[in-house]
Amino acid sequence: MKNIILVFLLFFGLSSNAQKHEVQKTIEYFFEGFHQKDTVKIKSVCADNMILQSISESMSKGNKLSDETAKEFYKSIASIPSSMKFKEKILSYTIQIDGTMAHVWAPYEFYLNDKFSHSGVNTFTLFKEKDKWKIIYLIDTRRK
């Protein structure tokens, strides 16, 4: 009986780690497309009706919540000049999964033309659709 329980726990642990790896790979693929300004790549891991929000934190201007449609987001990515260099460096991933829903907490630093611009946290909510994780919600904080 102990062996059966041990095998079950081992299998469950391996399955859970595999799921987390799939979710992280989805987010990493999103950022590959983001850095390459490749909206086709980004769209491949995002739901059609994805929700995007940002929280800007400023001591002088106060905090502001802004919304962006997926269409606006893709248009803004496609319109970034080729001369502009940017990098969003993900510092860590905390991933939680319950069935077909996953949540990712990912602190980041953003660099523009190799100069630090701002930092914050991205949070992603994903839905597993037909064995593929899709980003359905993205919200981030931004502070200087």
Secondary structure, DSSP 8 states (H G I E B T S, - for coil): -HHHHHHHHHHHHHHHHHHHHHHHHHHHHHHHHHHHT-HHHHHTTEEEEEEEEEEEE-TTT--EEEEE-HHHHHHHHHTS-TT--EEEEE---EEEEETTEEEEEEEEEEEETTEEEEEEEEEEEEEEETTEEEEEEEEEEEE-
